[in-house]
Amino acid sequence: MPAQYDQLLDATIRHLESLKSRGDRYVTASPEALRKLSLPAKPSPSPSQPTGGKAEQSSNENRKAMTDAMSVLRAAGSGTQDASLAPGSQSTIPAAAAHAVPRPATEKTAAFAALRERVLACVKCTHLASSRKNVVFGVGNIDAQLMFVGEAPGADEDTQGEPFVGRAGELLTKIIQAMGLQRGDVYIANILKCRPDTPGQSAGNRKPTSDEMATCVPYLHEQIDLIRPRVIVALGATAIEGLLGKTIGITKMRGQWNTYRGTPLMPTYHPAYLLRNQAVSEKRRVWEDMLAVMEKLEMPISDKQRNYFTKG
């Protein structure tokens, strides 16, 4: 029953991601449930084999093991940050540990297409759904090693349905090219897939609210779990808040490695900031962050690249 097993596994992952998006850090599961979750899927009998007897029994056992484990996870409440346990007690598993198993290329492409269809049809935030021109799903290579995450679409992105296509997007593309990559080599997405509405305003943008980000970020989780990038770059303070829940300021966060859902994450300034502040020193700070990303990805770095923005 590989298909049924995968469906139950995907349902478990989605449930854990839902708990994580609500702020739950742990779920409670008994040792028996954890044992059942670790069981491999047993193959279904081939058409030439009889459907009864041991083959049917093993299929039923496998189905029951996954269903039981899923039931325990659904019934589990959120735990506390203290994960200390008494001997023989239940275990706690981080809700953020629900990374999808790597998929074959064709299956991954299909899963990404299905996710895109769900996101394009989303109306969870009715005020955003009614004011948007396009849902801005994301763009790039779904096998990318590097993923950039911004905060939300602006007017240009809302019109074109693609992230980072305005002036800030042009600068981001130049940064990517300076790294020796092309825009199509990476994946670019936002915390929010719809432009935040600005009632009564003909121009301008606003910061997404915490509720809007919490509602939309599970879609980003699914993108990350499908792409499985080696490094994520968070662009700006709002992206950091949406990903890490931290509001201490991008100046203190940038250049410092974090971990997001098991993936190294580098916070840096949003390209829009560099458009407002043309100081070479600020450009150098962002470039130093990109050099750290390149080193993490074991990319070749030339002397010319290392010396960008060191003069002037």
C-alpha positions as CSV (number, residue, x, y, z in Angstrom):
1,M,0.0,0.0,0.0
2,P,2.7,2.6,-0.9
3,A,0.1,5.1,-2.0
4,Q,-1.9,4.9,1.2
5,Y,1.3,5.0,3.2
6,D,2.5,8.2,1.4
7,Q,-1.0,9.8,1.9
8,L,-0.9,9.2,5.6
9,L,2.7,10.4,5.8
10,D,1.9,13.6,3.9
11,A,-1.1,14.1,6.2
12,T,1.1,13.8,9.2
13,I,3.6,16.3,7.8
14,R,0.8,18.8,7.0
15,H,-0.6,18.4,10.5
16,L,2.8,19.0,12.1
17,E,3.4,22.0,9.9
18,S,0.0,23.4,10.9
19,L,0.9,23.1,14.6
20,K,4.2,24.8,13.9
21,S,2.5,27.7,12.1
22,R,0.3,28.2,15.2
23,G,3.4,28.6,17.3
24,D,3.4,25.1,18.9
25,R,7.0,23.9,19.3
26,Y,6.4,20.3,20.4
27,V,3.8,17.6,20.2
28,T,3.5,14.7,22.6
29,A,3.7,11.1,21.2
30,S,4.0,7.8,23.0
31,P,7.0,5.5,22.4
32,E,4.6,3.1,20.7
33,A,3.5,5.8,18.3
34,L,7.1,6.7,17.5
35,R,7.8,3.0,16.9
36,K,4.9,2.8,14.5
37,L,6.0,5.9,12.6
38,S,9.4,4.5,12.1
39,L,8.1,1.3,10.4
40,P,8.8,1.1,6.7
41,A,5.9,0.8,4.3
42,K,5.3,-2.8,3.3
43,P,4.8,-3.4,-0.4
44,S,1.4,-4.3,-1.7
45,P,1.0,-7.8,-3.2
46,S,1.7,-7.9,-7.0
47,P,-1.3,-8.7,-9.3
48,S,0.0,-12.3,-9.6
49,Q,-0.2,-12.8,-5.8
50,P,-3.3,-13.7,-4.0
51,T,-4.9,-10.7,-2.1
52,G,-5.7,-12.7,1.0
53,G,-3.5,-14.4,3.6
54,K,-0.2,-12.9,4.8
55,A,-0.1,-10.2,2.1
56,E,-3.4,-8.8,3.1
57,Q,-2.6,-9.1,6.8
58,S,0.7,-7.2,6.3
59,S,-1.1,-4.4,4.4
60,N,-3.7,-4.1,7.1
61,E,-1.0,-4.0,9.8
62,N,0.9,-1.3,8.0
63,R,-2.3,0.8,7.5
64,K,-3.2,0.4,11.1
65,A,0.3,1.4,12.3
66,M,0.3,4.6,10.3
67,T,-3.3,5.4,11.2
68,D,-2.7,4.8,14.9
69,A,0.4,7.0,14.8
70,M,-1.5,9.7,13.0
71,S,-4.3,9.6,15.5
72,V,-1.9,10.1,18.4
73,L,-0.3,13.1,16.6
74,R,-3.7,14.6,15.9
75,A,-4.8,14.2,19.6
76,A,-1.5,15.5,20.9
77,G,-1.4,18.9,22.5
78,S,1.4,21.4,22.3
79,G,4.2,20.9,24.8
80,T,6.5,23.4,26.4
81,Q,10.0,24.4,25.5
82,D,11.3,22.2,28.3
83,A,11.8,18.7,26.7
84,S,13.1,16.9,29.8
85,L,11.3,13.6,30.3
86,A,10.9,11.2,33.2
87,P,11.9,7.6,32.5
88,G,9.2,5.7,30.6
89,S,7.2,8.8,29.9
90,Q,6.0,10.0,26.5
91,S,8.5,11.7,24.1
92,T,8.3,15.1,22.5
93,I,9.1,15.7,18.9
94,P,9.8,19.2,17.5
95,A,6.9,20.2,15.3
96,A,9.4,21.8,12.8
97,A,11.0,18.4,12.1
98,A,8.4,17.5,9.5
99,H,10.7,17.5,6.5
100,A,9.4,15.8,3.4
101,V,11.2,12.7,2.1
102,P,13.0,13.5,-1.2
103,R,10.7,12.7,-4.1
104,P,11.4,11.4,-7.6
105,A,11.6,14.3,-10.2
106,T,8.3,13.6,-11.9
107,E,6.5,13.3,-8.5
108,K,8.1,16.4,-7.2
109,T,7.1,18.4,-10.3
110,A,3.5,17.1,-9.9
111,A,3.5,18.0,-6.2
112,F,4.7,21.5,-6.9
113,A,2.1,22.0,-9.6
114,A,-0.6,20.8,-7.2
115,L,0.7,23.1,-4.5
116,R,0.6,26.0,-7.0
117,E,-3.0,25.3,-7.9
118,R,-4.0,25.4,-4.2
119,V,-2.1,28.6,-3.6
120,L,-3.6,30.3,-6.6
121,A,-7.1,29.5,-5.5
122,C,-6.5,30.5,-1.8
123,V,-9.0,32.9,-0.3
124,K,-8.1,32.4,3.4
125,C,-7.5,36.1,3.8
126,T,-10.7,37.5,2.2
127,H,-9.5,41.1,2.3
128,L,-6.3,40.2,0.4
129,A,-8.1,37.9,-2.0
130,S,-10.6,40.6,-2.9
131,S,-7.9,43.3,-3.5
132,R,-5.2,41.3,-5.3
133,K,-4.6,41.2,-9.0
134,N,-2.5,38.0,-8.9
135,V,-1.3,35.5,-6.4
136,V,2.5,35.6,-6.4
137,F,3.4,32.0,-5.8
138,G,7.2,32.0,-6.4
139,V,9.6,31.5,-9.3
140,G,12.8,29.6,-10.1
141,N,14.4,26.2,-10.0
142,I,12.5,23.7,-7.8
143,D,15.8,21.8,-7.4
144,A,17.6,25.0,-6.3
145,Q,20.3,24.8,-3.6
146,L,19.7,28.4,-2.8
147,M,16.4,30.0,-1.9
148,F,15.6,33.7,-1.3
149,V,12.6,34.7,0.8
150,G,11.1,38.2,1.0
151,E,8.2,39.6,2.8
152,A,5.3,40.2,0.4
153,P,4.6,41.3,-3.2
154,G,4.5,44.9,-4.1
155,A,2.5,46.6,-6.8
156,D,4.7,45.4,-9.7
157,E,4.7,41.9,-8.4
158,D,1.0,41.9,-7.9
159,T,0.6,43.0,-11.5
160,Q,3.0,40.5,-13.0
161,G,2.3,37.6,-10.6
162,E,6.1,37.1,-10.0
163,P,8.2,38.0,-7.0
164,F,10.9,40.6,-7.1
165,V,10.3,42.1,-10.5
166,G,10.4,45.8,-9.6
167,R,13.5,47.9,-8.8
168,A,14.3,45.8,-5.8
169,G,13.9,42.7,-7.9
170,E,16.3,44.1,-10.5
171,L,18.9,44.6,-7.8
172,L,18.3,41.2,-6.4
173,T,18.9,39.7,-9.8
174,K,22.2,41.7,-10.1
175,I,23.3,40.3,-6.6
176,I,22.5,36.7,-7.8
177,Q,24.5,37.3,-11.0
178,A,27.4,38.7,-9.0
179,M,27.5,35.4,-7.1
180,G,28.0,33.6,-10.5
181,L,24.5,32.4,-10.7
182,Q,21.4,33.2,-12.8
183,R,18.0,34.0,-11.5
184,G,16.7,30.7,-12.9
185,D,19.3,28.8,-10.8
186,V,17.7,29.8,-7.5
187,Y,14.2,29.9,-6.1
188,I,12.5,33.2,-5.0
189,A,9.4,33.4,-2.8
190,N,7.8,35.5,-0.2
191,I,6.2,35.0,3.2
192,L,3.0,36.3,1.9
193,K,1.6,35.3,-1.5
194,C,-0.7,38.2,-1.9
195,R,0.0,41.9,-1.9
196,P,-1.1,43.5,1.5
197,D,-4.1,45.6,0.7
198,T,-3.9,49.4,1.1
199,P,-7.5,50.7,1.2
200,G,-7.9,54.2,0.1
201,Q,-4.3,54.4,-1.2
202,S,-3.4,54.6,-4.9
203,A,0.2,53.7,-4.2
204,G,2.5,52.5,-1.5
205,N,3.0,49.2,0.4
206,R,2.3,48.1,4.0
207,K,3.9,45.5,6.2
208,P,2.0,42.2,6.4
209,T,0.4,41.6,9.8
210,S,1.3,38.7,12.1
211,D,-2.0,37.0,11.4
212,E,-1.5,37.3,7.6
213,M,2.0,35.8,7.8
214,A,0.8,33.0,10.1
215,T,-2.0,32.1,7.7
216,C,0.2,32.1,4.6
217,V,3.6,30.7,5.8
218,P,2.4,27.0,5.7
219,Y,2.5,27.4,1.9
220,L,6.1,28.5,2.1
221,H,6.8,25.5,4.4
222,E,5.6,23.2,1.6
223,Q,7.7,24.9,-1.0
224,I,10.8,24.6,1.2
225,D,10.1,20.9,1.9
226,L,9.7,20.2,-1.8
227,I,12.7,22.2,-2.9
228,R,15.0,21.2,0.0
229,P,17.5,24.0,-0.5
230,R,20.9,23.9,1.1
231,V,20.7,27.5,2.2
232,I,17.9,30.1,2.6
233,V,18.5,33.8,2.5
234,A,15.9,35.9,4.4
235,L,15.6,39.4,2.8
236,G,14.7,42.0,5.4
237,A,13.3,42.3,8.9
238,T,9.8,41.3,8.0
239,A,11.0,38.0,6.4
240,I,13.0,37.3,9.6
241,E,9.9,38.0,11.7
242,G,7.8,35.7,9.5
243,L,10.3,32.9,9.5
244,L,11.9,33.0,12.9
245,G,9.4,35.1,14.9
246,K,12.1,37.5,15.9
247,T,11.6,41.3,15.9
248,I,15.0,42.4,17.2
249,G,15.9,44.2,14.0
250,I,17.7,43.2,10.8
251,T,20.8,45.2,11.7
252,K,21.5,42.9,14.7
253,M,20.4,39.7,12.8
254,R,22.2,40.2,9.4
255,G,25.3,38.2,8.8
256,Q,24.6,35.7,11.6
257,W,23.7,32.1,10.6
258,N,20.4,30.8,11.9
259,T,18.6,27.5,11.2
260,Y,15.1,27.3,9.8
261,R,13.4,23.9,9.6
262,G,16.8,22.3,9.6
263,T,18.2,24.5,6.8
264,P,21.0,27.1,7.3
265,L,19.4,30.6,7.0
266,M,21.3,33.8,6.4
267,P,19.5,37.1,7.2
268,T,20.5,40.1,5.2
269,Y,19.1,43.5,4.2
270,H,16.2,43.7,1.7
271,P,17.3,45.0,-1.7
272,A,14.9,47.9,-1.2
273,Y,17.0,49.1,1.7
274,L,20.0,49.3,-0.6
275,L,18.0,51.4,-3.0
276,R,17.3,53.9,-0.2
277,N,20.8,53.7,1.2
278,Q,23.5,53.8,-1.5
279,A,26.5,53.8,0.8
280,V,29.2,51.5,-0.3
281,S,29.6,50.3,3.3
282,E,26.0,49.0,3.3
283,K,26.4,47.3,-0.1
284,R,29.6,45.6,1.3
285,R,27.7,44.3,4.3
286,V,25.1,42.6,2.0
287,W,27.9,41.3,-0.2
288,E,29.7,39.8,2.9
289,D,26.5,37.9,3.7
290,M,26.5,36.6,0.1
291,L,30.1,35.5,0.4
292,A,29.2,33.6,3.5
293,V,26.4,31.9,1.6
294,M,28.7,31.0,-1.3
295,E,31.2,29.5,1.2
296,K,28.4,27.5,2.8
297,L,27.4,26.2,-0.7
298,E,31.1,25.5,-1.5
299,M,30.9,27.7,-4.5
300,P,34.1,29.0,-6.1
301,I,34.9,32.6,-5.1
302,S,37.3,34.7,-7.1
303,D,39.6,37.5,-5.8
304,K,37.5,39.9,-7.8
305,Q,34.3,38.7,-6.0
306,R,36.0,38.9,-2.6
307,N,37.0,42.5,-3.2
308,Y,33.6,43.9,-4.4
309,F,32.7,47.1,-2.6
310,T,35.9,47.4,-0.6
311,K,36.8,50.7,-2.2
312,G,34.9,53.9,-2.8
